[in-house]
Amino acid sequence: MSSDSISEADSFLSLASTHSQPSDKKIQVVSDVWDYFQKIIDENNVLKSKKCKLCHATFAAT
């Protein structure tokens, strides 16, 4: 076995042992972003702070 094959196998075993998969990380990022948006918008889906013009323009467009 080459050293690349061994390191790939070690990476796979490490990933399997933690029971986490790459898609779990993507889901967590999406969840974190959603949590952030819930903190910065009020119950009427209006941004609480309009300091970030890019965020405001992006959110208002949806």
SEFIZA-3560 file (N, C-alpha, C; in Angstrom, 3 decimals):
REM SEFIZA-3560
<numar><xx>0.835</xx><yy>-1.185</yy><zz>0.000</zz><atom>N</atom></numar>
<numar><xx>0.000</xx><yy>0.000</yy><zz>0.000</zz><atom>CA</atom></numar>
<numar><xx>0.875</xx><yy>1.241</yy><zz>0.000</zz><atom>C</atom></numar>
<numar><xx>0.462</xx><yy>2.213</yy><zz>-0.735</zz><atom>N</atom></numar>
<numar><xx>1.215</xx><yy>3.459</yy><zz>-0.739</zz><atom>CA</atom></numar>
<numar><xx>0.811</xx><yy>4.296</yy><zz>0.471</zz><atom>C</atom></numar>
<numar><xx>1.610</xx><yy>5.295</yy><zz>0.774</zz><atom>N</atom></numar>
<numar><xx>1.303</xx><yy>6.140</yy><zz>1.938</zz><atom>CA</atom></numar>
<numar><xx>0.015</xx><yy>6.931</yy><zz>1.712</zz><atom>C</atom></numar>
<numar><xx>-0.295</xx><yy>7.258</yy><zz>0.434</zz><atom>N</atom></numar>
<numar><xx>-1.549</xx><yy>7.962</yy><zz>0.136</zz><atom>CA</atom></numar>
<numar><xx>-2.746</xx><yy>7.092</yy><zz>0.472</zz><atom>C</atom></numar>
<numar><xx>-2.659</xx><yy>5.815</yy><zz>0.127</zz><atom>N</atom></numar>
<numar><xx>-3.751</xx><yy>4.884</yy><zz>0.419</zz><atom>CA</atom></numar>
<numar><xx>-3.948</xx><yy>4.732</yy><zz>1.918</zz><atom>C</atom></numar>
<numar><xx>-2.849</xx><yy>4.691</yy><zz>2.637</zz><atom>N</atom></numar>
<numar><xx>-2.931</xx><yy>4.548</yy><zz>4.093</zz><atom>CA</atom></numar>
<numar><xx>-3.564</xx><yy>5.789</yy><zz>4.712</zz><atom>C</atom></numar>
<numar><xx>-3.155</xx><yy>6.967</yy><zz>4.251</zz><atom>N</atom></numar>
<numar><xx>-3.722</xx><yy>8.188</yy><zz>4.831</zz><atom>CA</atom></numar>
<numar><xx>-5.201</xx><yy>8.322</yy><zz>4.478</zz><atom>C</atom></numar>
<numar><xx>-5.597</xx><yy>7.880</yy><zz>3.284</zz><atom>N</atom></numar>
<numar><xx>-7.017</xx><yy>7.899</yy><zz>2.920</zz><atom>CA</atom></numar>
<numar><xx>-7.802</xx><yy>6.943</yy><zz>3.806</zz><atom>C</atom></numar>
<numar><xx>-7.234</xx><yy>5.773</yy><zz>4.055</zz><atom>N</atom></numar>
<numar><xx>-7.897</xx><yy>4.795</yy><zz>4.921</zz><atom>CA</atom></numar>
<numar><xx>-8.013</xx><yy>5.333</yy><zz>6.343</zz><atom>C</atom></numar>
<numar><xx>-6.955</xx><yy>5.974</yy><zz>6.831</zz><atom>N</atom></numar>
<numar><xx>-6.993</xx><yy>6.569</yy><zz>8.173</zz><atom>CA</atom></numar>
<numar><xx>-8.054</xx><yy>7.660</yy><zz>8.246</zz><atom>C</atom></numar>
<numar><xx>-8.162</xx><yy>8.471</yy><zz>7.205</zz><atom>N</atom></numar>
<numar><xx>-9.173</xx><yy>9.528</yy><zz>7.173</zz><atom>CA</atom></numar>
<numar><xx>-10.569</xx><yy>8.935</yy><zz>7.213</zz><atom>C</atom></numar>
<numar><xx>-10.776</xx><yy>7.884</yy><zz>6.441</zz><atom>N</atom></numar>
<numar><xx>-12.091</xx><yy>7.241</yy><zz>6.411</zz><atom>CA</atom></numar>
<numar><xx>-12.430</xx><yy>6.646</yy><zz>7.769</zz><atom>C</atom></numar>
<numar><xx>-11.465</xx><yy>5.958</yy><zz>8.378</zz><atom>N</atom></numar>
<numar><xx>-11.710</xx><yy>5.349</yy><zz>9.686</zz><atom>CA</atom></numar>
<numar><xx>-11.974</xx><yy>6.409</yy><zz>10.748</zz><atom>C</atom></numar>
<numar><xx>-11.262</xx><yy>7.508</yy><zz>10.669</zz><atom>N</atom></numar>
<numar><xx>-11.475</xx><yy>8.593</yy><zz>11.621</zz><atom>CA</atom></numar>
<numar><xx>-12.873</xx><yy>9.171</yy><zz>11.456</zz><atom>C</atom></numar>
<numar><xx>-13.289</xx><yy>9.360</yy><zz>10.228</zz><atom>N</atom></numar>
<numar><xx>-14.620</xx><yy>9.884</yy><zz>9.937</zz><atom>CA</atom></numar>
<numar><xx>-15.686</xx><yy>8.908</yy><zz>10.409</zz><atom>C</atom></numar>
<numar><xx>-15.479</xx><yy>7.635</yy><zz>10.144</zz><atom>N</atom></numar>
<numar><xx>-16.449</xx><yy>6.616</yy><zz>10.541</zz><atom>CA</atom></numar>
<numar><xx>-16.540</xx><yy>6.505</yy><zz>12.057</zz><atom>C</atom></numar>
<numar><xx>-15.424</xx><yy>6.667</yy><zz>12.736</zz><atom>N</atom></numar>
<numar><xx>-15.434</xx><yy>6.512</yy><zz>14.194</zz><atom>CA</atom></numar>
<numar><xx>-16.175</xx><yy>7.647</yy><zz>14.887</zz><atom>C</atom></numar>
<numar><xx>-16.227</xx><yy>8.810</yy><zz>14.271</zz><atom>N</atom></numar>
<numar><xx>-16.939</xx><yy>9.937</yy><zz>14.886</zz><atom>CA</atom></numar>
<numar><xx>-18.401</xx><yy>9.958</yy><zz>14.462</zz><atom>C</atom></numar>
<numar><xx>-18.779</xx><yy>9.088</yy><zz>13.555</zz><atom>N</atom></numar>
<numar><xx>-20.145</xx><yy>9.002</yy><zz>13.029</zz><atom>CA</atom></numar>
<numar><xx>-20.587</xx><yy>10.303</yy><zz>12.369</zz><atom>C</atom></numar>
<numar><xx>-19.657</xx><yy>11.134</yy><zz>11.967</zz><atom>N</atom></numar>
<numar><xx>-20.046</xx><yy>12.358</yy><zz>11.280</zz><atom>CA</atom></numar>
<numar><xx>-19.690</xx><yy>12.212</yy><zz>9.816</zz><atom>C</atom></numar>
<numar><xx>-20.506</xx><yy>12.768</yy><zz>9.005</zz><atom>N</atom></numar>
<numar><xx>-20.283</xx><yy>12.704</yy><zz>7.577</zz><atom>CA</atom></numar>
<numar><xx>-20.178</xx><yy>14.124</yy><zz>7.056</zz><atom>C</atom></numar>
<numar><xx>-19.540</xx><yy>14.309</yy><zz>5.906</zz><atom>N</atom></numar>
<numar><xx>-19.411</xx><yy>15.661</yy><zz>5.358</zz><atom>CA</atom></numar>
<numar><xx>-20.748</xx><yy>16.377</yy><zz>5.238</zz><atom>C</atom></numar>
<numar><xx>-21.807</xx><yy>15.650</yy><zz>4.907</zz><atom>N</atom></numar>
<numar><xx>-23.116</xx><yy>16.291</yy><zz>4.768</zz><atom>CA</atom></numar>
<numar><xx>-23.610</xx><yy>16.824</yy><zz>6.107</zz><atom>C</atom></numar>
<numar><xx>-23.205</xx><yy>16.188</yy><zz>7.219</zz><atom>N</atom></numar>
<numar><xx>-23.588</xx><yy>16.683</yy><zz>8.539</zz><atom>CA</atom></numar>
<numar><xx>-23.024</xx><yy>18.078</yy><zz>8.774</zz><atom>C</atom></numar>
<numar><xx>-21.808</xx><yy>18.307</yy><zz>8.297</zz><atom>N</atom></numar>
<numar><xx>-21.194</xx><yy>19.623</yy><zz>8.462</zz><atom>CA</atom></numar>
<numar><xx>-21.956</xx><yy>20.663</yy><zz>7.652</zz><atom>C</atom></numar>
<numar><xx>-22.389</xx><yy>20.308</yy><zz>6.443</zz><atom>N</atom></numar>
<numar><xx>-23.163</xx><yy>21.241</yy><zz>5.622</zz><atom>CA</atom></numar>
<numar><xx>-24.487</xx><yy>21.567</yy><zz>6.298</zz><atom>C</atom></numar>
<numar><xx>-25.126</xx><yy>20.561</yy><zz>6.863</zz><atom>N</atom></numar>
<numar><xx>-26.399</xx><yy>20.777</yy><zz>7.553</zz><atom>CA</atom></numar>
<numar><xx>-26.192</xx><yy>21.705</yy><zz>8.743</zz><atom>C</atom></numar>
<numar><xx>-25.103</xx><yy>21.526</yy><zz>9.466</zz><atom>N</atom></numar>
<numar><xx>-24.821</xx><yy>22.372</yy><zz>10.628</zz><atom>CA</atom></numar>
<numar><xx>-24.602</xx><yy>23.816</yy><zz>10.200</zz><atom>C</atom></numar>
<numar><xx>-23.899</xx><yy>24.027</yy><zz>9.097</zz><atom>N</atom></numar>
<numar><xx>-23.660</xx><yy>25.384</yy><zz>8.604</zz><atom>CA</atom></numar>
<numar><xx>-24.979</xx><yy>26.038</yy><zz>8.232</zz><atom>C</atom></numar>
<numar><xx>-25.840</xx><yy>25.308</yy><zz>7.519</zz><atom>N</atom></numar>
<numar><xx>-27.146</xx><yy>25.851</yy><zz>7.142</zz><atom>CA</atom></numar>
<numar><xx>-27.941</xx><yy>26.183</yy><zz>8.397</zz><atom>C</atom></numar>
<numar><xx>-27.890</xx><yy>25.312</yy><zz>9.374</zz><atom>N</atom></numar>
<numar><xx>-28.604</xx><yy>25.536</yy><zz>10.632</zz><atom>CA</atom></numar>
<numar><xx>-28.075</xx><yy>26.783</yy><zz>11.340</zz><atom>C</atom></numar>
<numar><xx>-26.760</xx><yy>26.950</yy><zz>11.361</zz><atom>N</atom></numar>
<numar><xx>-26.159</xx><yy>28.122</yy><zz>12.004</zz><atom>CA</atom></numar>
<numar><xx>-26.573</xx><yy>29.404</yy><zz>11.299</zz><atom>C</atom></numar>
<numar><xx>-26.601</xx><yy>29.380</yy><zz>9.970</zz><atom>N</atom></numar>
<numar><xx>-27.014</xx><yy>30.560</yy><zz>9.202</zz><atom>CA</atom></numar>
<numar><xx>-28.475</xx><yy>30.874</yy><zz>9.495</zz><atom>C</atom></numar>
<numar><xx>-29.315</xx><yy>29.848</yy><zz>9.514</zz><atom>N</atom></numar>
<numar><xx>-30.737</xx><yy>30.056</yy><zz>9.801</zz><atom>CA</atom></numar>
<numar><xx>-30.923</xx><yy>30.633</yy><zz>11.201</zz><atom>C</atom></numar>
<numar><xx>-30.180</xx><yy>30.103</yy><zz>12.185</zz><atom>N</atom></numar>
<numar><xx>-30.254</xx><yy>30.626</yy><zz>13.553</zz><atom>CA</atom></numar>
<numar><xx>-29.862</xx><yy>32.095</yy><zz>13.586</zz><atom>C</atom></numar>
<numar><xx>-28.829</xx><yy>32.453</yy><zz>12.822</zz><atom>N</atom></numar>
<numar><xx>-28.380</xx><yy>33.845</yy><zz>12.770</zz><atom>CA</atom></numar>
<numar><xx>-29.483</xx><yy>34.738</yy><zz>12.205</zz><atom>C</atom></numar>
<numar><xx>-30.106</xx><yy>34.300</yy><zz>11.102</zz><atom>N</atom></numar>
<numar><xx>-31.175</xx><yy>35.108</yy><zz>10.516</zz><atom>CA</atom></numar>
<numar><xx>-32.349</xx><yy>35.246</yy><zz>11.474</zz><atom>C</atom></numar>
<numar><xx>-32.647</xx><yy>34.214</yy><zz>12.230</zz><atom>N</atom></numar>
<numar><xx>-33.736</xx><yy>34.307</yy><zz>13.201</zz><atom>CA</atom></numar>
<numar><xx>-33.416</xx><yy>35.327</yy><zz>14.284</zz><atom>C</atom></numar>
<numar><xx>-32.139</xx><yy>35.519</yy><zz>14.582</zz><atom>N</atom></numar>
<numar><xx>-31.749</xx><yy>36.501</yy><zz>15.593</zz><atom>CA</atom></numar>
<numar><xx>-31.836</xx><yy>37.926</yy><zz>15.062</zz><atom>C</atom></numar>
<numar><xx>-31.612</xx><yy>38.124</yy><zz>13.756</zz><atom>N</atom></numar>
<numar><xx>-31.556</xx><yy>39.490</yy><zz>13.232</zz><atom>CA</atom></numar>
<numar><xx>-32.854</xx><yy>39.956</yy><zz>12.590</zz><atom>C</atom></numar>
<numar><xx>-33.875</xx><yy>39.105</yy><zz>12.540</zz><atom>N</atom></numar>
<numar><xx>-35.164</xx><yy>39.548</yy><zz>12.017</zz><atom>CA</atom></numar>
<numar><xx>-36.202</xx><yy>39.488</yy><zz>13.132</zz><atom>C</atom></numar>
<numar><xx>-37.197</xx><yy>40.357</yy><zz>13.045</zz><atom>N</atom></numar>
<numar><xx>-38.240</xx><yy>40.331</yy><zz>14.064</zz><atom>CA</atom></numar>
<numar><xx>-39.381</xx><yy>39.427</yy><zz>13.618</zz><atom>C</atom></numar>
<numar><xx>-40.451</xx><yy>39.416</yy><zz>14.386</zz><atom>N</atom></numar>
<numar><xx>-41.561</xx><yy>38.509</yy><zz>14.092</zz><atom>CA</atom></numar>
<numar><xx>-42.271</xx><yy>38.832</yy><zz>12.777</zz><atom>C</atom></numar>
<numar><xx>-42.068</xx><yy>40.038</yy><zz>12.238</zz><atom>N</atom></numar>
<numar><xx>-42.674</xx><yy>40.418</yy><zz>10.959</zz><atom>CA</atom></numar>
<numar><xx>-41.723</xx><yy>40.216</yy><zz>9.786</zz><atom>C</atom></numar>
<numar><xx>-40.640</xx><yy>39.484</yy><zz>10.023</zz><atom>N</atom></numar>
<numar><xx>-39.616</xx><yy>39.227</yy><zz>9.001</zz><atom>CA</atom></numar>
<numar><xx>-38.975</xx><yy>40.510</yy><zz>8.491</zz><atom>C</atom></numar>
<numar><xx>-38.804</xx><yy>41.476</yy><zz>9.380</zz><atom>N</atom></numar>
<numar><xx>-38.130</xx><yy>42.726</yy><zz>9.051</zz><atom>CA</atom></numar>
<numar><xx>-36.803</xx><yy>42.727</yy><zz>9.796</zz><atom>C</atom></numar>
<numar><xx>-35.749</xx><yy>43.142</yy><zz>9.093</zz><atom>N</atom></numar>
<numar><xx>-34.443</xx><yy>43.184</yy><zz>9.748</zz><atom>CA</atom></numar>
<numar><xx>-34.481</xx><yy>44.138</yy><zz>10.931</zz><atom>C</atom></numar>
<numar><xx>-33.948</xx><yy>43.705</yy><zz>12.053</zz><atom>N</atom></numar>
<numar><xx>-33.905</xx><yy>44.552</yy><zz>13.240</zz><atom>CA</atom></numar>
<numar><xx>-32.911</xx><yy>45.690</yy><zz>13.055</zz><atom>C</atom></numar>
<numar><xx>-31.846</xx><yy>45.436</yy><zz>12.354</zz><atom>N</atom></numar>
<numar><xx>-30.828</xx><yy>46.451</yy><zz>12.121</zz><atom>CA</atom></numar>
<numar><xx>-30.566</xx><yy>46.550</yy><zz>10.632</zz><atom>C</atom></numar>
<numar><xx>-30.540</xx><yy>47.755</yy><zz>10.130</zz><atom>N</atom></numar>
<numar><xx>-30.293</xx><yy>47.946</yy><zz>8.699</zz><atom>CA</atom></numar>
<numar><xx>-28.877</xx><yy>48.457</yy><zz>8.458</zz><atom>C</atom></numar>
<numar><xx>-27.980</xx><yy>48.203</yy><zz>9.409</zz><atom>N</atom></numar>
<numar><xx>-26.596</xx><yy>48.650</yy><zz>9.268</zz><atom>CA</atom></numar>
<numar><xx>-25.908</xx><yy>47.967</yy><zz>8.096</zz><atom>C</atom></numar>
<numar><xx>-26.211</xx><yy>46.716</yy><zz>7.864</zz><atom>N</atom></numar>
<numar><xx>-25.591</xx><yy>45.977</yy><zz>6.768</zz><atom>CA</atom></numar>
<numar><xx>-26.473</xx><yy>46.123</yy><zz>5.536</zz><atom>C</atom></numar>
<numar><xx>-26.115</xx><yy>46.997</yy><zz>4.652</zz><atom>N</atom></numar>
<numar><xx>-26.941</xx><yy>47.273</yy><zz>3.470</zz><atom>CA</atom></numar>
<numar><xx>-27.022</xx><yy>46.064</yy><zz>2.538</zz><atom>C</atom></numar>
<numar><xx>-25.934</xx><yy>45.299</yy><zz>2.435</zz><atom>N</atom></numar>
<numar><xx>-25.946</xx><yy>44.104</yy><zz>1.589</zz><atom>CA</atom></numar>
<numar><xx>-26.927</xx><yy>43.085</yy><zz>2.148</zz><atom>C</atom></numar>
<numar><xx>-26.871</xx><yy>42.855</yy><zz>3.455</zz><atom>N</atom></numar>
<numar><xx>-27.801</xx><yy>41.902</yy><zz>4.070</zz><atom>CA</atom></numar>
<numar><xx>-29.231</xx><yy>42.377</yy><zz>3.880</zz><atom>C</atom></numar>
<numar><xx>-29.449</xx><yy>43.661</yy><zz>4.079</zz><atom>N</atom></numar>
<numar><xx>-30.801</xx><yy>44.206</yy><zz>3.962</zz><atom>CA</atom></numar>
<numar><xx>-31.314</xx><yy>44.049</yy><zz>2.532</zz><atom>C</atom></numar>
<numar><xx>-30.481</xx><yy>44.359</yy><zz>1.553</zz><atom>N</atom></numar>
<numar><xx>-30.892</xx><yy>44.241</yy><zz>0.150</zz><atom>CA</atom></numar>
<numar><xx>-31.153</xx><yy>42.790</yy><zz>-0.215</zz><atom>C</atom></numar>
<numar><xx>-30.313</xx><yy>41.894</yy><zz>0.251</zz><atom>N</atom></numar>
<numar><xx>-30.482</xx><yy>40.473</yy><zz>-0.046</zz><atom>CA</atom></numar>
<numar><xx>-31.751</xx><yy>39.941</yy><zz>0.590</zz><atom>C</atom></numar>
<numar><xx>-31.968</xx><yy>40.283</yy><zz>1.848</zz><atom>N</atom></numar>
<numar><xx>-33.134</xx><yy>39.773</yy><zz>2.560</zz><atom>CA</atom></numar>
<numar><xx>-34.419</xx><yy>40.375</yy><zz>1.999</zz><atom>C</atom></numar>
<numar><xx>-34.395</xx><yy>41.651</yy><zz>1.651</zz><atom>N</atom></numar>
<numar><xx>-35.582</xx><yy>42.323</yy><zz>1.127</zz><atom>CA</atom></numar>
<numar><xx>-35.968</xx><yy>41.768</yy><zz>-0.241</zz><atom>C</atom></numar>
<numar><xx>-34.996</xx><yy>41.239</yy><zz>-0.976</zz><atom>N</atom></numar>
<numar><xx>-35.265</xx><yy>40.718</yy><zz>-2.323</zz><atom>CA</atom></numar>
<numar><xx>-35.969</xx><yy>39.372</yy><zz>-2.283</zz><atom>C</atom></numar>
<numar><xx>-35.963</xx><yy>38.702</yy><zz>-1.140</zz><atom>N</atom></numar>
<numar><xx>-36.584</xx><yy>37.374</yy><zz>-1.063</zz><atom>CA</atom></numar>
<numar><xx>-38.013</xx><yy>37.445</yy><zz>-0.626</zz><atom>C</atom></numar>
//
